[in-house]
Amino acid sequence: MAAGRQLKALGRYERGHMNQSVEAHSVALYTRVLNYSTDEANIIFARVHNEFNDRNLHLYTVYRFIYGRKPDA
């Protein structure tokens, strides 16, 4: 049962992270590449926030971590 609580807490943190980062990851694409106005982009971001917070949807994300090391001398 403790694992279920931990996963729910993890989901809350992930939802918060996604809500905070949607504009940071998307504003340049929508305004510079797709030529949306700032207001139009904000309307789309508001819709995305609504979907992130919809408890009927079970969203998941995929992360890729890339790391490197300095070569030995």
C-alpha positions in Angstrom: 0.0 0.0 0.0 2.9 2.3 0.7 4.0 2.0 -3.0 0.6 3.3 -4.1 1.0 6.4 -2.0 4.5 7.0 -3.2 3.4 6.7 -6.8 0.6 9.2 -6.2 3.0 11.6 -4.7 5.4 11.1 -7.6 2.5 11.8 -10.0 1.6 15.0 -8.2 5.2 16.2 -8.5 5.3 15.3 -12.2 2.1 17.1 -12.9 3.5 20.2 -11.2 6.7 19.9 -13.2 4.7 19.6 -16.4 2.5 22.5 -15.6 5.5 24.7 -14.8 7.5 23.8 -17.8 5.0 23.8 -20.7 5.5 27.4 -21.6 9.3 27.2 -21.2 9.5 24.3 -23.7 6.9 25.6 -26.2 6.7 29.4 -26.4 9.5 29.8 -28.9 8.1 27.1 -31.2 4.6 28.6 -31.2 5.6 32.3 -31.5 8.7 32.1 -33.8 8.2 29.0 -35.9 4.4 28.6 -36.1 3.8 32.4 -36.0 1.1 32.4 -33.3 0.6 35.6 -31.4 1.5 35.5 -27.7 -2.2 35.6 -26.8 -3.0 32.6 -29.1 -0.1 30.6 -27.7 -1.3 31.4 -24.1 -4.8 30.0 -25.0 -3.2 26.8 -26.3 -1.0 26.6 -23.1 -4.2 27.0 -21.0 -5.8 24.1 -22.8 -2.6 22.0 -22.2 -2.8 22.9 -18.5 -6.4 21.8 -18.4 -5.5 18.4 -19.9 -2.5 18.0 -17.5 -4.9 18.5 -14.6 -7.7 16.3 -15.9 -7.8 13.3 -13.5 -9.6 11.2 -16.1 -6.5 11.2 -18.3 -3.6 9.1 -17.2 -0.6 10.7 -18.9 2.9 9.5 -18.9 6.2 11.0 -19.9 9.4 9.6 -21.3 12.7 11.0 -20.2 16.1 10.5 -21.7 19.2 11.2 -19.7 22.4 11.7 -21.5 25.6 12.1 -19.6 29.3 12.2 -20.5 32.6 12.0 -18.8 35.8 13.9 -19.5 38.3 11.5 -21.1 41.2 10.3 -19.0 44.3 12.2 -19.8 
